[in-house]
Amino acid sequence: MSRRAFTLNEVLVAVLLSAVVMGVALSLAHILLRVDSALREQSRDQAGLARLAGQFRADAHAAQRFAADSRGPAPDGMVWRFVVDRRQTIEYETDGQDLIRRTVRDGNVVGQARFPLPQGTEAAMAHEPAGAATLVSLRLGPEAVRGGQSPARAIRVDAILGRDHRYSAGQED
């Protein structure tokens, strides 16, 4: 006698195996989407920090002086100023999870840029003499997190203040 159909048990086993394979595939797809999202966020953070580092160095090189003023409770109340000339200053200030850069000319804000900081990161700036020059540092580091480590790592960007002003008119090298 030839067999022409599947038994009920065979159909149930096939459906069960198909369901298991589909479940594993969906779980794997969900995990891959989460990893992709995390990598995109990390890449965006790194690109933003690289842009901030380049802008900070350019501002420090163009400036003649550096000053830090308190506008309220630290660290969110700090404003860091690069004095480019008598008419222009460049200010950096934290606002929640952003570092804000403003260009001020003759007392008016003429440009502003926001640099989002990675979650759990705070910013600080310092300056110190380095021989005949002044070294200005931007430090981005993890905030104090209760009961654990912050996911952010510390970053330090150093620049020589006034590097673009090293040679005065008439001086040759």
C-alpha positions as CSV (number, residue, x, y, z in Angstrom):
1,M,0.0,0.0,0.0
2,S,1.5,3.3,-1.0
3,R,1.5,6.3,1.3
4,R,0.0,9.5,-0.1
5,A,-0.4,11.9,2.9
6,F,1.4,13.0,6.1
7,T,0.3,11.9,9.5
8,L,-0.9,14.5,12.0
9,N,2.3,13.9,14.1
10,E,4.5,14.6,11.2
11,V,2.7,17.9,10.4
12,L,2.9,19.0,14.1
13,V,6.6,18.3,14.2
14,A,7.2,20.3,11.0
15,V,5.2,23.2,12.4
16,L,7.0,23.1,15.7
17,L,10.5,23.1,14.1
18,S,9.4,25.9,11.8
19,A,8.3,28.0,14.9
20,V,11.6,27.3,16.7
21,V,13.6,28.4,13.7
22,M,11.5,31.6,13.3
23,G,11.8,32.4,17.0
24,V,15.6,32.1,16.8
25,A,15.8,34.2,13.6
26,L,13.6,37.0,15.1
27,S,15.7,37.0,18.3
28,L,18.9,37.3,16.3
29,A,17.4,40.1,14.2
30,H,16.4,42.0,17.3
31,I,19.9,41.7,18.8
32,L,21.5,42.8,15.6
33,L,19.3,45.9,15.4
34,R,20.2,46.8,18.9
35,V,23.9,46.4,18.2
36,D,23.5,48.5,15.0
37,S,21.8,51.3,16.9
38,A,24.5,51.3,19.7
39,L,27.3,51.4,17.1
40,R,25.6,54.3,15.2
41,E,25.2,56.2,18.4
42,Q,28.9,55.6,19.4
43,S,30.0,56.6,15.9
44,R,27.9,59.8,16.1
45,D,29.4,60.6,19.5
46,Q,33.0,60.1,18.3
47,A,32.4,62.2,15.2
48,G,30.9,65.0,17.4
49,L,33.9,64.8,19.8
50,A,36.4,64.9,16.9
51,R,34.6,68.0,15.5
52,L,34.7,69.6,19.0
53,A,38.4,68.8,19.5
54,G,39.3,70.4,16.1
55,Q,37.2,73.5,16.8
56,F,38.6,73.8,20.4
57,R,42.2,73.7,19.0
58,A,41.5,76.2,16.3
59,D,39.9,78.6,18.9
60,A,42.8,78.2,21.3
61,H,45.4,78.8,18.5
62,A,43.6,81.9,17.4
63,A,43.1,83.4,20.9
64,Q,45.3,85.8,22.7
65,R,44.0,85.1,26.2
66,F,41.9,82.5,28.1
67,A,39.5,83.2,31.0
68,A,37.0,81.2,33.1
69,D,34.0,82.9,34.7
70,S,31.4,81.5,37.0
71,R,27.8,82.2,36.2
72,G,26.3,80.0,39.0
73,P,26.9,76.6,40.6
74,A,29.7,74.7,39.0
75,P,30.2,72.9,36.6
76,D,27.1,74.1,34.7
77,G,27.6,77.7,35.7
78,M,31.1,78.0,34.1
79,V,31.8,80.0,31.0
80,W,35.2,79.6,29.4
81,R,36.3,82.5,27.1
82,F,38.9,82.7,24.4
83,V,39.7,86.4,23.7
84,V,40.7,86.6,20.0
85,D,41.0,90.4,19.9
86,R,39.4,93.5,21.4
87,R,36.2,92.9,19.4
88,Q,35.8,89.1,19.4
89,T,35.6,86.4,22.0
90,I,34.7,82.8,21.8
91,E,32.7,81.3,24.7
92,Y,32.2,77.7,25.8
93,E,29.5,76.8,28.2
94,T,27.8,73.6,29.3
95,D,24.0,73.2,29.1
96,G,22.8,69.9,30.3
97,Q,24.4,67.3,28.0
98,D,25.6,69.8,25.4
99,L,28.7,72.0,25.2
100,I,27.8,75.3,23.6
101,R,30.3,77.4,21.6
102,R,29.4,81.0,20.9
103,T,31.2,83.6,18.8
104,V,30.7,87.1,20.2
105,R,31.7,90.1,18.2
106,D,31.2,93.6,19.7
107,G,29.0,92.2,22.4
108,N,26.6,90.4,20.0
109,V,26.4,86.7,19.5
110,V,27.2,86.1,15.8
111,G,27.4,82.3,15.8
112,Q,26.6,79.4,18.0
113,A,27.2,75.7,17.8
114,R,26.0,72.8,20.0
115,F,28.2,69.8,20.6
116,P,26.2,67.0,22.2
117,L,28.3,65.2,24.9
118,P,28.0,61.4,25.4
119,Q,25.6,60.3,28.2
120,G,27.3,60.7,31.6
121,T,30.0,63.1,30.4
122,E,30.9,66.5,31.9
123,A,33.3,69.1,30.5
124,A,36.0,71.2,32.2
125,M,38.7,73.5,30.9
126,A,42.0,74.5,32.4
127,H,45.2,76.4,31.4
128,E,48.7,76.2,32.6
129,P,52.1,77.7,31.6
130,A,54.1,75.4,29.3
131,G,57.4,77.2,28.9
132,A,57.0,80.4,26.9
133,A,53.5,79.3,25.9
134,T,50.2,78.5,27.7
135,L,48.6,75.1,27.4
136,V,44.8,75.1,27.4
137,S,43.1,71.8,28.0
138,L,39.5,70.6,27.4
139,R,38.7,67.6,29.6
140,L,35.7,65.5,28.9
141,G,35.2,62.8,31.5
142,P,32.6,60.6,33.2
143,E,30.4,62.1,35.8
144,A,30.3,60.5,39.3
145,V,27.8,57.7,39.0
146,R,26.4,56.1,42.1
147,G,27.0,52.4,42.5
148,G,28.8,51.9,39.3
149,Q,31.0,53.0,36.5
150,S,30.1,55.5,33.9
151,P,30.1,54.2,30.3
152,A,32.1,57.3,29.1
153,R,35.8,57.4,29.1
154,A,38.0,60.4,29.8
155,I,39.2,62.5,26.9
156,R,41.7,65.4,27.1
157,V,42.3,67.8,24.2
158,D,45.4,70.1,24.5
159,A,46.2,73.2,22.5
160,I,48.7,76.0,22.7
161,L,47.1,79.3,23.4
162,G,47.8,81.9,20.7
163,R,49.8,79.6,18.4
164,D,48.7,81.6,15.4
165,H,50.1,84.8,17.0
166,R,53.7,83.5,17.7
167,Y,55.3,85.8,15.3
168,S,54.7,89.5,15.3
169,A,54.9,91.7,12.3
170,G,58.5,92.4,11.2
171,Q,59.9,89.3,12.9
172,E,61.3,86.7,10.5
173,D,62.1,83.0,11.0
